[in-house]
Amino acid sequence: MSTDLILVGGGLANSLVAWRLKQRHPSLRLLVLEQGDRLGGNHTWSFYESDLKASQHAWIDPLVAHRWPHYDVRFPGLERRLPTGYRSIPSERLDSVVGAALGDAVRLNATVTDVDAAGVTLASGERLDAGAVIDGRGDRGGQHLLLGFQKFLGQEVEFAEPHGRDGPVIMDATVDQRDGYRFIYTLPFDERRMLIEDTYYSDGPVVDQAVSRNTIADYAADQGWTIERIVREEMGSLPITLAGDARRYWADAPENVARSGLAALLFHATTGYSLVEAVRFADAVAAQRSFDAATLARLSRRISFSLWRRQAYFRLLNRMLFRAATPEERWLVLRRFYGLRKGLIERFYAGRLTPFDKLRIVVGRPPVPFFRGVACLNPATAGVLR
Ligand SMILES: Cc1cc2nc3c(=O)[nH]c(=O)nc-3n(C[C@H](O)[C@H](O)[C@H](O)COP(=O)(O)OP(=O)(O)OC[C@H]3O[C@@H](n4cnc5c(N)ncnc54)[C@H](O)[C@@H]3O)c2cc1C
């Protein structure tokens, strides 16, 4: 056997695992199989500086193309600048840096049809054997999860003149509220270039692309910006977990096959973002002494179930947002949240809330009717609310 570990899918999670393993275990024989023509697809992955530890920043830093020392949120009646750093990784950077480090350990345009503990089969019929397999083929939805969605369409645009913004506006919710909680997200990449995303916390996953493109054009015009060129577009519909059964979700995974990323439910339940968990998972894999199939499969299940348990509180908040609040009221929940202390907001996004934080988020004057909120405590009743 010439391969120790096959990584199926060269998206965010498996690219980070492969890259971290290459750094820490250079003699390990890896093979990343990606169906697309590059690693990472077409995304901009952002995260808060406070999400990661110094040791994690140290290895992820070569992928970071944009850094800001603060970010803003805007709601009717609340504008706030938070002095928490924000960082972005474009997928082209992941492709060039990780691709160069992995060299011929990456095979592009390789679609995998079957996965088992001893290897994979490609669409061409070719069989590849390995000591272990990590399946990182991304979001697989699934009947065992009750989901809402964070969906968006973003355009990276170039303006005729400098836009004048000095940092990200993570949520500009002063726009019309429709199809759920709606906001515009902007990342200024340089003085004339910006990513503008039309974003919804919505009950359904479908992005109305034509509406979003018009919305972005209108938003730019309202700000007094003239779009000279649309550089690229990206689109997503991220799972926001309201309730579910992680063990049943995993039940169809072949024995002794590990999973990574969204496929392993490794994402923040309230944002659908997965970069932070992907960094943590890559570190956990690289900390192993043995890379056999049983060890990695056990590790990935353990990390997945542990995150699932720790995210129970976030699923409760999601039920409040999606079930106790009507779609038109959702922005009130977020406005109230952004009035809380900076440290709590940072711990919320890092998935490291303290018991006091959890209490602080829900006590006080509730932005949604009390009894609808209480009904959300039970996932079963929340599923049928409204
Ligand atoms: C447009 C967009 C923007 C996002 N922005 C952020 C953000 O700012 N911050 C954040 O933390 N999260 C963000 N997310 C959410 C999440 O982090 C991403 O979806 C992330 O890419 C998920 O990582 P993953 O490795 O699990 O899956 P993916 O990155 O989707 O990787 C799966 C890979 O598997 C490949 N694949 C699938 N099937 C096969 C097959 N049969 N054979 C071979 N290869 C296959 C796919 O082509 C893909 O490359 C964003 C998502 C999207 C869609």
The ligand as an SDF file (V2000), in Angstrom:
LIG
                    3D

 53 58  0  0  0  0  0  0  0  0999 V2000
  -19.9160   30.8770   -0.0210 C   0  0  0  0  0  0  0  0  0  0  0  0
  -19.6330   30.4190    1.3740 C   0  0  0  0  0  0  0  0  0  0  0  0
  -19.0000   31.2700    2.2860 C   0  0  0  0  0  0  0  0  0  0  0  0
  -18.7470   30.8460    3.5890 C   0  0  0  0  0  0  0  0  0  0  0  0
  -18.1390   31.7060    4.4550 N   0  0  0  0  0  0  0  0  0  0  0  0
  -17.7470   31.2520    5.6670 C   0  0  0  0  0  0  0  0  0  0  0  0
  -16.9850   32.0790    6.5420 C   0  0  0  0  0  0  0  0  0  0  0  0
  -16.7890   33.2650    6.2550 O   0  0  0  0  0  0  0  0  0  0  0  0
  -16.5070   31.5530    7.6980 N   0  0  0  0  0  0  0  0  0  0  0  0
  -16.7470   30.2570    8.0370 C   0  0  0  0  0  0  0  0  0  0  0  0
  -16.2440   29.7870    9.0700 O   0  0  0  0  0  0  0  0  0  0  0  0
  -17.5400   29.4800    7.2690 N   0  0  0  0  0  0  0  0  0  0  0  0
  -18.0330   29.9330    6.0910 C   0  0  0  0  0  0  0  0  0  0  0  0
  -18.7780   29.1250    5.2880 N   0  0  0  0  0  0  0  0  0  0  0  0
  -19.2970   27.8540    5.8410 C   0  0  0  0  0  0  0  0  0  0  0  0
  -18.3090   26.6870    5.8490 C   0  0  0  0  0  0  0  0  0  0  0  0
  -17.1380   27.0410    6.5200 O   0  0  0  0  0  0  0  0  0  0  0  0
  -17.9320   26.2750    4.4660 C   0  0  0  0  0  0  0  0  0  0  0  0
  -19.0620   25.7200    3.8630 O   0  0  0  0  0  0  0  0  0  0  0  0
  -16.7600   25.2630    4.4210 C   0  0  0  0  0  0  0  0  0  0  0  0
  -16.2090   25.3100    3.1500 O   0  0  0  0  0  0  0  0  0  0  0  0
  -17.1580   23.8570    4.7990 C   0  0  0  0  0  0  0  0  0  0  0  0
  -15.9890   23.0700    4.8150 O   0  0  0  0  0  0  0  0  0  0  0  0
  -15.9790   21.5290    4.4510 P   0  0  0  0  0  0  0  0  0  0  0  0
  -14.5610   21.1340    4.2700 O   0  0  0  0  0  0  0  0  0  0  0  0
  -16.8150   20.7750    5.4040 O   0  0  0  0  0  0  0  0  0  0  0  0
  -16.7550   21.4440    3.0630 O   0  0  0  0  0  0  0  0  0  0  0  0
  -16.3500   22.0760    1.6750 P   0  0  0  0  0  0  0  0  0  0  0  0
  -15.3900   23.1960    1.8600 O   0  0  0  0  0  0  0  0  0  0  0  0
  -17.6170   22.3300    0.9770 O   0  0  0  0  0  0  0  0  0  0  0  0
  -15.5570   20.9150    0.9680 O   0  0  0  0  0  0  0  0  0  0  0  0
  -16.1290   19.7530    0.4470 C   0  0  0  0  0  0  0  0  0  0  0  0
  -15.2910   19.3900   -0.7640 C   0  0  0  0  0  0  0  0  0  0  0  0
  -15.5970   18.0650   -1.1600 O   0  0  0  0  0  0  0  0  0  0  0  0
  -15.6140   18.0250   -2.5830 C   0  0  0  0  0  0  0  0  0  0  0  0
  -16.4170   16.8680   -2.9580 N   0  0  0  0  0  0  0  0  0  0  0  0
  -17.7550   16.6780   -2.7680 C   0  0  0  0  0  0  0  0  0  0  0  0
  -18.1290   15.4790   -3.2400 N   0  0  0  0  0  0  0  0  0  0  0  0
  -16.9990   14.8950   -3.7300 C   0  0  0  0  0  0  0  0  0  0  0  0
  -16.7560   13.6400   -4.3410 C   0  0  0  0  0  0  0  0  0  0  0  0
  -17.7350   12.7430   -4.5320 N   0  0  0  0  0  0  0  0  0  0  0  0
  -15.4880   13.3480   -4.7350 N   0  0  0  0  0  0  0  0  0  0  0  0
  -14.4760   14.2580   -4.5310 C   0  0  0  0  0  0  0  0  0  0  0  0
  -14.6610   15.4540   -3.9640 N   0  0  0  0  0  0  0  0  0  0  0  0
  -15.9190   15.7730   -3.5530 C   0  0  0  0  0  0  0  0  0  0  0  0
  -16.2500   19.3540   -2.9780 C   0  0  0  0  0  0  0  0  0  0  0  0
  -15.9680   19.6940   -4.3050 O   0  0  0  0  0  0  0  0  0  0  0  0
  -15.5900   20.2890   -1.9640 C   0  0  0  0  0  0  0  0  0  0  0  0
  -14.3960   20.8530   -2.4410 O   0  0  0  0  0  0  0  0  0  0  0  0
  -19.0990   29.5350    4.0000 C   0  0  0  0  0  0  0  0  0  0  0  0
  -19.7440   28.7010    3.0810 C   0  0  0  0  0  0  0  0  0  0  0  0
  -20.0230   29.1270    1.8030 C   0  0  0  0  0  0  0  0  0  0  0  0
  -20.7440   28.2040    0.8740 C   0  0  0  0  0  0  0  0  0  0  0  0
  1  2  1  0
  2  3  1  0
  2 52  2  0
  3  4  2  0
  4  5  1  0
  4 50  1  0
  5  6  2  0
  6  7  1  0
  6 13  1  0
  7  8  2  0
  7  9  1  0
  9 10  1  0
 10 11  2  0
 10 12  1  0
 12 13  2  0
 13 14  1  0
 14 15  1  0
 14 50  1  0
 15 16  1  0
 16 17  1  0
 16 18  1  0
 18 19  1  0
 18 20  1  0
 20 21  1  0
 20 22  1  0
 22 23  1  0
 23 24  1  0
 24 25  2  0
 24 26  1  0
 24 27  1  0
 27 28  1  0
 28 29  2  0
 28 30  1  0
 28 31  1  0
 31 32  1  0
 32 33  1  0
 33 34  1  0
 33 48  1  0
 34 35  1  0
 35 36  1  0
 35 46  1  0
 36 37  1  0
 36 45  1  0
 37 38  2  0
 38 39  1  0
 39 40  1  0
 39 45  2  0
 40 41  1  0
 40 42  2  0
 42 43  1  0
 43 44  2  0
 44 45  1  0
 46 47  1  0
 46 48  1  0
 48 49  1  0
 50 51  2  0
 51 52  1  0
 52 53  1  0
M  END
$$$$
